[in-house]
Amino acid sequence: MTDIGVGLHGSVHRGFVGGRTARFLAAEAAKLANLAREQHELSPKASRLCAEAMVATLLMSAWVKGRERVTVQIQSETPRFAFVADADSDAGIRARFSPRRVQGNADRLHGYLHAIRADVKREIYRGITALEGRSLQDALTAHLQDSEQVDGILRIGVKQSEDGRITFAGGILVERLPAHTELPWVTSAEFAHVYGSLGDTPVDDLLVALAFGKIAGQDIELLENRQASWRCDCCMERIESMLFSVGPTELRAMKEEDGKAEVTCHFCNVAYQVSGERLGVLLARHEAAATE
């Protein structure tokens, strides 16, 4: 695995609030968003959109377990950009954003948001939501309401310095739990009354209150804290495996024409140099397999 982002962390939190009448997810990812900004050399507007989408991905990963992963893809026509990130059950995340510069209104997106949940064997869930001129926060709210079929309030916030550096990137999602004969519950109207103020409070203030055990004045019951980190499985072994798969003809052309191969990870933006000697080893493996 790449050593990009070692020592840089965010956090993911989940639990109950309001006497277990609602559940919450929260995430903070400023350092990880800044890492993506630096690795992909993003402009301030692109950096903000990337940070918002990374927070959204971490929030959506909070309930995955085992070897499951959540992948979020955004294809926006106006402003034109593409984002993809995946996060695992340990809050390991990697993200890619392109192009480096974005033109247009970053709060009025037109395109589609794709969310995929899968494990190593199969795809568990896939959902597609039209952005329809909404912000990423509003589009994700619509996506969650359609997929979860519960009342919820989602907030995502990003703050930047004058040079575009991310000084804060975080989010919180509070969802009403359905009525239950043996557990406490609240109606949709009661939920909106108690948690409606979340929509008017800065997200960084909401996370400060969460650190003191409160959401909208309600006590929380913390179930889990996860340390979020940059996690990409790119490595020289995988790069060589990918090169081997292109076949002997392409490998021979690389070796004879360039004397080497260079492969760049789309997520980490790290360039792996494969020497001519190593290309020769891969060719020899093909030749040995052909004689068996």
KAMOMO-V241422 format. One record per pair of residues at least 12 apart in sequence whose ideal C-beta (glycine too) atoms are under 10 Angstrom apart, sorted by the first residue. I is the first residue (numbers start at 1). J is the second residue. If there is no record, write none. Layout:
i=I j=J
i=I j=J
This chain:
i=1 j=92
i=1 j=230
i=1 j=231
i=1 j=232
i=1 j=233
i=1 j=234
i=1 j=235
i=1 j=238
i=1 j=268
i=2 j=94
i=2 j=230
i=2 j=231
i=2 j=232
i=2 j=233
i=2 j=234
i=2 j=235
i=2 j=265
i=2 j=267
i=2 j=268
i=2 j=270
i=2 j=272
i=3 j=230
i=3 j=232
i=3 j=268
i=3 j=270
i=4 j=35
i=4 j=38
i=4 j=39
i=4 j=94
i=4 j=230
i=4 j=231
i=4 j=232
i=4 j=234
i=4 j=265
i=4 j=267
i=4 j=268
i=4 j=269
i=4 j=270
i=5 j=31
i=5 j=32
i=5 j=34
i=5 j=35
i=5 j=36
i=5 j=38
i=5 j=39
i=5 j=93
i=5 j=94
i=5 j=229
i=5 j=230
i=5 j=231
i=5 j=232
i=5 j=268
i=6 j=229
i=6 j=230
i=7 j=31
i=7 j=229
i=8 j=29
i=8 j=30
i=8 j=31
i=8 j=32
i=8 j=34
i=8 j=35
i=8 j=228
i=8 j=229
i=8 j=230
i=9 j=28
i=9 j=29
i=9 j=31
i=9 j=32
i=9 j=91
i=9 j=226
i=9 j=227
i=9 j=228
i=9 j=229
i=9 j=230
i=10 j=27
i=10 j=28
i=10 j=29
i=10 j=30
i=10 j=31
i=10 j=32
i=10 j=33
i=10 j=35
i=10 j=54
i=10 j=55
i=10 j=58
i=10 j=91
i=10 j=93
i=10 j=169
i=10 j=170
i=10 j=226
i=10 j=227
i=10 j=228
i=10 j=229
i=10 j=230
i=11 j=26
i=11 j=27
i=11 j=28
i=11 j=29
i=11 j=58
i=11 j=91
i=11 j=170
i=11 j=207
i=11 j=225
i=11 j=226
i=11 j=227
i=11 j=228
i=11 j=229
i=12 j=25
i=12 j=26
i=12 j=27
i=12 j=28
i=12 j=29
i=12 j=55
i=12 j=58
i=12 j=59
i=12 j=61
i=12 j=62
i=12 j=87
i=12 j=90
i=12 j=91
i=12 j=93
i=12 j=224
i=12 j=225
i=12 j=226
i=12 j=227
i=12 j=228
i=13 j=25
i=13 j=26
i=13 j=27
i=13 j=28
i=13 j=62
i=13 j=172
i=13 j=207
i=13 j=210
i=13 j=211
i=13 j=220
i=13 j=222
i=13 j=223
i=13 j=224
i=13 j=225
i=13 j=226
i=14 j=26
i=14 j=27
i=14 j=59
i=14 j=62
i=14 j=63
i=14 j=173
i=14 j=222
i=14 j=223
i=14 j=224
i=14 j=225
i=14 j=226
i=15 j=210
i=15 j=213
i=15 j=215
i=15 j=220
i=15 j=221
i=15 j=222
i=15 j=223
i=15 j=224
i=15 j=225
i=16 j=177
i=16 j=218
i=16 j=219
i=16 j=220
i=16 j=221
i=16 j=222
i=16 j=223
i=17 j=174
i=17 j=175
i=17 j=177
i=17 j=194
i=17 j=195
i=17 j=210
i=17 j=213
i=17 j=214
i=17 j=215
i=17 j=216
i=17 j=218
i=17 j=219
i=17 j=220
i=17 j=221
i=17 j=222
i=18 j=174
i=18 j=176
i=18 j=177
i=18 j=184
i=18 j=185
i=18 j=186
i=18 j=190
i=18 j=191
i=18 j=194
i=18 j=195
i=18 j=215
i=18 j=216
i=18 j=217
i=18 j=218
i=18 j=219
i=18 j=220
i=18 j=221
i=19 j=183
i=19 j=184
i=19 j=185
i=19 j=186
i=19 j=218
i=19 j=219
i=19 j=221
i=20 j=177
i=20 j=180
i=20 j=183
i=20 j=184
i=20 j=185
i=20 j=221
i=21 j=176
i=21 j=177
i=21 j=179
i=21 j=180
i=21 j=183
i=21 j=184
i=21 j=185
i=21 j=186
i=21 j=187
i=21 j=190
i=21 j=191
i=21 j=194
i=21 j=218
i=22 j=150
i=22 j=151
i=22 j=152
i=22 j=153
i=22 j=174
i=22 j=175
i=22 j=176
i=22 j=177
i=22 j=185
i=22 j=186
i=22 j=191
i=22 j=194
i=22 j=195
i=22 j=215
i=22 j=216
i=22 j=218
i=22 j=220
i=23 j=62
i=23 j=63
i=23 j=150
i=23 j=152
i=23 j=173
i=23 j=174
i=23 j=175
i=23 j=176
i=23 j=177
i=23 j=220
i=23 j=221
i=23 j=223
i=24 j=62
i=24 j=152
i=24 j=153
i=24 j=172
i=24 j=173
i=24 j=174
i=24 j=175
i=24 j=195
i=24 j=210
i=24 j=215
i=24 j=216
i=24 j=218
i=24 j=220
i=24 j=221
i=24 j=222
i=24 j=223
i=25 j=58
i=25 j=59
i=25 j=60
i=25 j=61
i=25 j=62
i=25 j=63
i=25 j=152
i=25 j=154
i=25 j=171
i=25 j=172
i=25 j=173
i=25 j=174
i=25 j=175
i=26 j=55
i=26 j=58
i=26 j=59
i=26 j=62
i=26 j=155
i=26 j=170
i=26 j=171
i=26 j=172
i=26 j=173
i=26 j=174
i=26 j=203
i=26 j=206
i=26 j=207
i=26 j=210
i=26 j=211
i=26 j=215
i=26 j=220
i=26 j=225
i=27 j=54
i=27 j=55
i=27 j=56
i=27 j=57
i=27 j=58
i=27 j=59
i=27 j=60
i=27 j=61
i=27 j=62
i=27 j=87
i=27 j=91
i=27 j=93
i=27 j=156
i=27 j=169
i=27 j=170
i=27 j=171
i=27 j=172
i=27 j=173
i=27 j=207
i=27 j=226
i=27 j=228
i=28 j=55
i=28 j=58
i=28 j=168
i=28 j=169
i=28 j=170
i=28 j=171
i=28 j=172
i=28 j=203
i=28 j=204
i=28 j=207
i=28 j=210
i=28 j=211
i=28 j=228
i=29 j=51
i=29 j=52
i=29 j=54
i=29 j=55
i=29 j=56
i=29 j=57
i=29 j=58
i=29 j=59
i=29 j=91
i=29 j=93
i=29 j=95
i=29 j=158
i=29 j=166
i=29 j=168
i=29 j=169
i=29 j=170
i=29 j=171
i=29 j=228
i=29 j=230
i=30 j=51
i=30 j=54
i=30 j=55
i=30 j=158
i=30 j=159
i=30 j=160
i=30 j=165
i=30 j=166
i=30 j=167
i=30 j=168
i=30 j=169
i=30 j=170
i=30 j=204
i=31 j=166
i=31 j=169
i=31 j=228
i=31 j=229
i=31 j=230
i=32 j=51
i=32 j=54
i=32 j=55
i=32 j=58
i=32 j=91
i=32 j=93
i=32 j=94
i=32 j=95
i=32 j=166
i=32 j=169
i=32 j=228
i=32 j=229
i=32 j=230
i=33 j=47
i=33 j=48
i=33 j=50
i=33 j=51
i=33 j=52
i=33 j=53
i=33 j=54
i=33 j=55
i=33 j=93
i=33 j=95
i=33 j=97
i=33 j=158
i=33 j=160
i=33 j=165
i=33 j=166
i=33 j=168
i=33 j=169
i=33 j=170
i=34 j=47
i=34 j=50
i=34 j=51
i=34 j=160
i=34 j=164
i=34 j=165
i=34 j=166
i=34 j=167
i=34 j=169
i=35 j=54
i=35 j=94
i=35 j=95
i=35 j=166
i=35 j=229
i=35 j=230
i=35 j=268
i=36 j=50
i=36 j=51
i=36 j=53
i=36 j=54
i=36 j=83
i=36 j=85
i=36 j=93
i=36 j=94
i=36 j=95
i=36 j=96
i=36 j=97
i=36 j=166
i=36 j=230
i=36 j=267
i=36 j=268
i=36 j=269
i=37 j=50
i=37 j=51
i=37 j=97
i=37 j=100
i=37 j=160
i=37 j=164
i=37 j=165
i=37 j=166
i=38 j=165
i=38 j=269
i=39 j=94
i=39 j=95
i=39 j=96
i=39 j=97
i=39 j=230
i=39 j=265
i=39 j=267
i=39 j=268
i=39 j=269
i=39 j=270
i=40 j=95
i=40 j=96
i=40 j=97
i=40 j=98
i=40 j=99
i=40 j=100
i=40 j=266
i=40 j=267
i=40 j=268
i=40 j=269
i=41 j=100
i=41 j=101
i=41 j=269
i=42 j=81
i=42 j=97
i=42 j=98
i=42 j=99
i=42 j=100
i=42 j=101
i=42 j=102
i=42 j=164
i=42 j=166
i=43 j=99
i=43 j=100
i=43 j=101
i=43 j=102
i=43 j=103
i=43 j=164
i=44 j=101
i=44 j=102
i=44 j=106
i=44 j=160
i=44 j=161
i=44 j=162
i=44 j=163
i=44 j=164
i=44 j=165
i=44 j=166
i=45 j=79
i=45 j=81
i=45 j=101
i=45 j=102
i=45 j=103
i=45 j=104
i=45 j=105
i=45 j=106
i=45 j=160
i=45 j=164
i=46 j=79
i=46 j=81
i=46 j=83
i=46 j=97
i=46 j=98
i=46 j=99
i=46 j=100
i=46 j=101
i=46 j=102
i=46 j=103
i=46 j=106
i=46 j=164
i=47 j=97
i=47 j=100
i=47 j=102
i=47 j=158
i=47 j=160
i=47 j=163
i=47 j=164
i=47 j=165
i=47 j=166
i=47 j=169
i=48 j=102
i=48 j=106
i=48 j=107
i=48 j=136
i=48 j=158
i=48 j=159
i=48 j=160
i=48 j=164
i=48 j=166
i=48 j=169
i=49 j=74
i=49 j=76
i=49 j=79
i=49 j=81
i=49 j=83
i=49 j=97
i=49 j=102
i=49 j=106
i=49 j=107
i=49 j=109
i=49 j=135
i=49 j=136
i=49 j=158
i=50 j=74
i=50 j=81
i=50 j=83
i=50 j=85
i=50 j=95
i=50 j=96
i=50 j=97
i=50 j=98
i=50 j=102
i=50 j=158
i=50 j=166
i=50 j=169
i=51 j=95
i=51 j=97
i=51 j=156
i=51 j=157
i=51 j=158
i=51 j=159
i=51 j=160
i=51 j=166
i=51 j=168
i=51 j=169
i=51 j=170
i=52 j=74
i=52 j=83
i=52 j=106
i=52 j=135
i=52 j=136
i=52 j=137
i=52 j=140
i=52 j=156
i=52 j=157
i=52 j=158
i=52 j=169
i=52 j=171
i=53 j=72
i=53 j=73
i=53 j=74
i=53 j=81
i=53 j=83
i=53 j=84
i=53 j=85
i=53 j=95
i=53 j=97
i=53 j=113
i=53 j=136
i=53 j=140
i=53 j=156
i=54 j=72
i=54 j=83
i=54 j=85
i=54 j=87
i=54 j=93
i=54 j=94
i=54 j=95
i=54 j=97
i=54 j=156
i=54 j=158
i=54 j=166
i=54 j=169
i=54 j=171
i=54 j=228
i=55 j=93
i=55 j=136
i=55 j=137
i=55 j=140
i=55 j=155
i=55 j=156
i=55 j=157
i=55 j=158
i=55 j=169
i=55 j=170
i=55 j=171
i=55 j=172
i=55 j=203
i=55 j=228
i=56 j=70
i=56 j=72
i=56 j=74
i=56 j=83
i=56 j=85
i=56 j=87
i=56 j=113
i=56 j=115
i=56 j=136
i=56 j=137
i=56 j=139
i=56 j=140
i=56 j=143
i=56 j=144
i=56 j=154
i=56 j=156
i=56 j=171
i=56 j=173
i=57 j=70
i=57 j=71
i=57 j=72
i=57 j=73
i=57 j=74
i=57 j=83
i=57 j=84
i=57 j=85
i=57 j=86
i=57 j=87
i=57 j=93
i=57 j=94
i=57 j=95
i=57 j=115
i=57 j=140
i=58 j=70
i=58 j=72
i=58 j=85
i=58 j=87
i=58 j=91
i=58 j=92
i=58 j=93
i=58 j=169
i=58 j=170
i=58 j=171
i=58 j=226
i=58 j=228
i=59 j=72
i=59 j=87
i=59 j=140
i=59 j=144
i=59 j=154
i=59 j=156
i=59 j=170
i=59 j=171
i=59 j=172
i=59 j=173
i=60 j=72
i=60 j=85
i=60 j=87
i=60 j=115
i=60 j=116
i=60 j=117
i=60 j=140
i=60 j=143
i=60 j=144
i=60 j=147
i=60 j=173
i=61 j=85
i=61 j=86
i=61 j=87
i=61 j=88
i=61 j=89
i=61 j=90
i=61 j=91
i=61 j=92
i=61 j=93
i=61 j=117
i=61 j=226
i=61 j=228
i=62 j=87
i=62 j=89
i=62 j=91
i=62 j=173
i=62 j=223
i=62 j=224
i=62 j=226
i=63 j=89
i=63 j=117
i=64 j=87
i=64 j=88
i=64 j=89
i=64 j=90
i=64 j=91
i=64 j=117
i=64 j=118
i=64 j=119
i=64 j=124
i=65 j=88
i=65 j=89
i=65 j=119
i=66 j=88
i=66 j=89
i=66 j=119
i=66 j=120
i=67 j=88
i=67 j=89
i=67 j=118
i=67 j=119
i=67 j=120
i=67 j=121
i=68 j=87
i=68 j=88
i=68 j=89
i=68 j=117
i=68 j=118
i=68 j=119
i=68 j=120
i=68 j=124
i=68 j=125
i=69 j=86
i=69 j=87
i=69 j=88
i=69 j=89
i=69 j=92
i=69 j=93
i=69 j=116
i=69 j=117
i=69 j=118
i=69 j=119
i=69 j=120
i=69 j=124
i=70 j=85
i=70 j=86
i=70 j=87
i=70 j=88
i=70 j=89
i=70 j=93
i=70 j=115
i=70 j=116
i=70 j=117
i=70 j=118
i=70 j=124
i=70 j=125
i=71 j=84
i=71 j=85
i=71 j=86
i=71 j=87
i=71 j=114
i=71 j=115
i=71 j=116
i=71 j=117
i=71 j=118
i=71 j=123
i=71 j=126
i=72 j=84
i=72 j=85
i=72 j=86
i=72 j=87
i=72 j=93
i=72 j=95
i=72 j=113
i=72 j=114
i=72 j=115
i=72 j=116
i=72 j=136
i=72 j=140
i=72 j=143
i=73 j=85
i=73 j=86
i=73 j=96
i=73 j=112
i=73 j=113
i=73 j=114
i=73 j=115
i=73 j=116
i=73 j=128
i=74 j=97
i=74 j=109
i=74 j=111
i=74 j=112
i=74 j=113
i=74 j=114
i=74 j=115
i=74 j=129
i=74 j=131
i=74 j=136
i=74 j=139
i=74 j=140
i=75 j=109
i=75 j=111
i=75 j=112
i=75 j=113
i=75 j=114
i=75 j=131
i=76 j=102
i=76 j=104
i=76 j=106
i=76 j=108
i=76 j=109
i=76 j=110
i=76 j=111
i=76 j=112
i=76 j=113
i=76 j=131
i=76 j=136
i=76 j=139
i=77 j=104
i=77 j=109
i=77 j=110
i=77 j=111
i=77 j=112
i=77 j=131
i=78 j=103
i=78 j=104
i=78 j=105
i=78 j=108
i=78 j=109
i=78 j=110
i=78 j=111
i=78 j=131
i=78 j=133
i=79 j=101
i=79 j=102
i=79 j=103
i=79 j=104
i=79 j=105
i=79 j=106
i=79 j=108
i=79 j=109
i=79 j=110
i=79 j=111
i=80 j=98
i=80 j=99
i=80 j=102
i=80 j=103
i=80 j=104
i=80 j=110
i=80 j=111
i=81 j=97
i=81 j=98
i=81 j=99
i=81 j=100
i=81 j=101
i=81 j=102
i=81 j=103
i=81 j=104
i=81 j=106
i=81 j=109
i=81 j=111
i=82 j=96
i=82 j=97
i=82 j=98
i=82 j=99
i=82 j=111
i=83 j=95
i=83 j=96
i=83 j=97
i=83 j=98
i=83 j=113
i=83 j=136
i=84 j=96
i=84 j=97
i=84 j=98
i=84 j=114
i=84 j=266
i=84 j=267
i=85 j=97
i=85 j=267
i=86 j=116
i=86 j=118
i=86 j=231
i=86 j=232
i=86 j=267
i=87 j=228
i=87 j=231
i=88 j=231
i=88 j=233
i=89 j=119
i=89 j=226
i=90 j=226
i=90 j=227
i=90 j=228
i=90 j=229
i=90 j=231
i=91 j=224
i=91 j=225
i=91 j=226
i=91 j=227
i=91 j=228
i=91 j=229
i=91 j=231
i=92 j=226
i=92 j=227
i=92 j=228
i=92 j=229
i=92 j=230
i=92 j=231
i=92 j=232
i=92 j=233
i=93 j=228
i=93 j=229
i=93 j=230
i=93 j=231
i=93 j=232
i=93 j=267
i=94 j=229
i=94 j=230
i=94 j=231
i=94 j=232
i=94 j=233
i=94 j=234
i=94 j=265
i=94 j=266
i=94 j=267
i=94 j=268
i=95 j=230
i=95 j=232
i=95 j=267
i=95 j=268
i=96 j=232
i=96 j=265
i=96 j=266
i=96 j=267
i=96 j=268
i=96 j=269
i=98 j=266
i=105 j=133
i=105 j=135
i=106 j=135
i=106 j=136
i=107 j=133
i=107 j=134
i=107 j=135
i=107 j=136
i=107 j=137
i=107 j=138
i=108 j=131
i=108 j=132
i=108 j=133
i=108 j=134
i=108 j=135
i=108 j=138
i=109 j=130
i=109 j=131
i=109 j=132
i=109 j=133
i=109 j=134
i=109 j=135
i=109 j=136
i=109 j=138
i=109 j=139
i=110 j=130
i=110 j=131
i=110 j=132
i=110 j=133
i=110 j=134
i=111 j=130
i=111 j=131
i=111 j=132
i=111 j=139
i=112 j=128
i=112 j=129
i=112 j=130
i=112 j=131
i=112 j=132
i=112 j=139
i=113 j=127
i=113 j=128
i=113 j=129
i=113 j=130
i=113 j=131
i=113 j=134
i=113 j=136
i=113 j=139
i=113 j=140
i=113 j=142
i=113 j=143
i=114 j=126
i=114 j=127
i=114 j=128
i=114 j=129
i=114 j=143
i=115 j=127
i=115 j=128
i=115 j=129
i=115 j=140
i=115 j=143
i=115 j=144
i=115 j=147
i=116 j=128
i=117 j=147
i=125 j=147
i=127 j=143
i=127 j=144
i=127 j=146
i=127 j=147
i=128 j=143
i=128 j=146
i=129 j=141
i=129 j=142
i=129 j=143
i=129 j=144
i=129 j=145
i=129 j=146
i=129 j=147
i=130 j=142
i=130 j=143
i=131 j=143
i=135 j=156
i=136 j=156
i=136 j=158
i=137 j=154
i=137 j=155
i=137 j=156
i=137 j=157
i=137 j=171
i=137 j=203
i=138 j=154
i=138 j=156
i=140 j=154
i=140 j=156
i=140 j=171
i=140 j=173
i=141 j=153
i=141 j=154
i=141 j=155
i=141 j=156
i=141 j=173
i=142 j=154
i=144 j=173
i=144 j=175
i=145 j=175
i=148 j=173
i=148 j=175
i=149 j=178
i=150 j=175
i=150 j=176
i=150 j=177
i=150 j=178
i=150 j=188
i=150 j=191
i=151 j=174
i=151 j=175
i=151 j=176
i=151 j=177
i=151 j=178
i=151 j=186
i=151 j=187
i=151 j=188
i=151 j=189
i=151 j=190
i=151 j=191
i=151 j=192
i=151 j=195
i=152 j=173
i=152 j=174
i=152 j=175
i=152 j=176
i=152 j=191
i=152 j=195
i=153 j=172
i=153 j=173
i=153 j=174
i=153 j=175
i=153 j=176
i=153 j=191
i=153 j=192
i=153 j=195
i=153 j=196
i=153 j=197
i=153 j=198
i=153 j=199
i=153 j=215
i=153 j=216
i=154 j=171
i=154 j=172
i=154 j=173
i=154 j=174
i=154 j=175
i=154 j=198
i=154 j=199
i=155 j=170
i=155 j=171
i=155 j=172
i=155 j=173
i=155 j=174
i=155 j=198
i=155 j=199
i=155 j=200
i=155 j=201
i=155 j=202
i=155 j=203
i=155 j=206
i=155 j=207
i=156 j=169
i=156 j=170
i=156 j=171
i=156 j=172
i=156 j=173
i=156 j=203
i=157 j=169
i=157 j=170
i=157 j=171
i=157 j=172
i=157 j=201
i=157 j=202
i=157 j=203
i=157 j=204
i=157 j=205
i=157 j=206
i=157 j=207
i=158 j=170
i=158 j=171
i=158 j=203
i=158 j=204
i=159 j=202
i=159 j=203
i=159 j=204
i=167 j=204
i=168 j=202
i=168 j=203
i=168 j=204
i=168 j=207
i=169 j=203
i=169 j=204
i=170 j=203
i=170 j=204
i=170 j=206
i=170 j=207
i=170 j=210
i=171 j=203
i=171 j=206
i=171 j=207
i=172 j=198
i=172 j=201
i=172 j=203
i=172 j=206
i=172 j=207
i=172 j=209
i=172 j=210
i=172 j=215
i=173 j=198
i=174 j=191
i=174 j=194
i=174 j=195
i=174 j=198
i=174 j=206
i=174 j=215
i=174 j=216
i=174 j=218
i=175 j=191
i=175 j=195
i=176 j=188
i=176 j=190
i=176 j=191
i=176 j=192
i=176 j=194
i=176 j=195
i=177 j=191
i=193 j=216
i=194 j=215
i=194 j=216
i=194 j=217
i=194 j=218
i=195 j=215
i=195 j=216
i=195 j=217
i=195 j=218
i=196 j=216
i=197 j=216
i=197 j=217
i=198 j=215
i=198 j=216
i=201 j=216
i=210 j=222
i=230 j=267
i=230 j=268
i=231 j=267
i=232 j=265
i=232 j=266
i=232 j=267
i=232 j=268
i=232 j=270
i=233 j=265
i=233 j=267
i=234 j=263
i=234 j=264
i=234 j=265
i=234 j=266
i=234 j=267
i=234 j=268
i=234 j=270
i=234 j=272
i=235 j=265
i=235 j=270
i=235 j=272
i=236 j=263
i=236 j=272
i=236 j=273
i=236 j=274
i=236 j=278
i=238 j=263
i=238 j=265
i=238 j=272
i=239 j=261
i=239 j=262
i=239 j=263
i=239 j=264
i=239 j=265
i=239 j=270
i=239 j=272
i=239 j=273
i=239 j=274
i=239 j=278
i=240 j=261
i=240 j=263
i=240 j=272
i=240 j=274
i=240 j=278
i=240 j=279
i=240 j=281
i=240 j=282
i=240 j=285
i=241 j=282
i=242 j=261
i=242 j=263
i=242 j=272
i=242 j=274
i=243 j=261
i=243 j=263
i=243 j=272
i=243 j=274
i=243 j=278
i=243 j=279
i=243 j=282
i=244 j=279
i=244 j=281
i=244 j=282
i=244 j=283
i=244 j=285
i=244 j=286
i=245 j=282
i=246 j=261
i=246 j=282
i=247 j=286
i=248 j=282
i=248 j=283
i=248 j=284
i=248 j=285
i=248 j=286
i=248 j=287
i=248 j=289
i=248 j=290
i=249 j=286
i=251 j=274
i=251 j=279
i=251 j=280
i=251 j=282
i=251 j=283
i=251 j=285
i=251 j=286
i=252 j=279
i=252 j=280
i=252 j=282
i=252 j=283
i=252 j=286
i=253 j=279
i=254 j=274
i=254 j=276
i=254 j=279
i=254 j=282
i=254 j=283
i=255 j=274
i=255 j=275
i=255 j=276
i=255 j=277
i=255 j=278
i=255 j=279
i=255 j=280
i=255 j=282
i=255 j=283
i=256 j=276
i=256 j=279
i=258 j=276
i=258 j=279
i=259 j=275
i=259 j=276
i=259 j=277
i=259 j=279
i=260 j=273
i=260 j=274
i=260 j=275
i=260 j=276
i=260 j=277
i=260 j=278
i=260 j=279
i=261 j=273
i=261 j=274
i=261 j=275
i=261 j=276
i=261 j=278
i=261 j=279
i=261 j=282
i=262 j=274
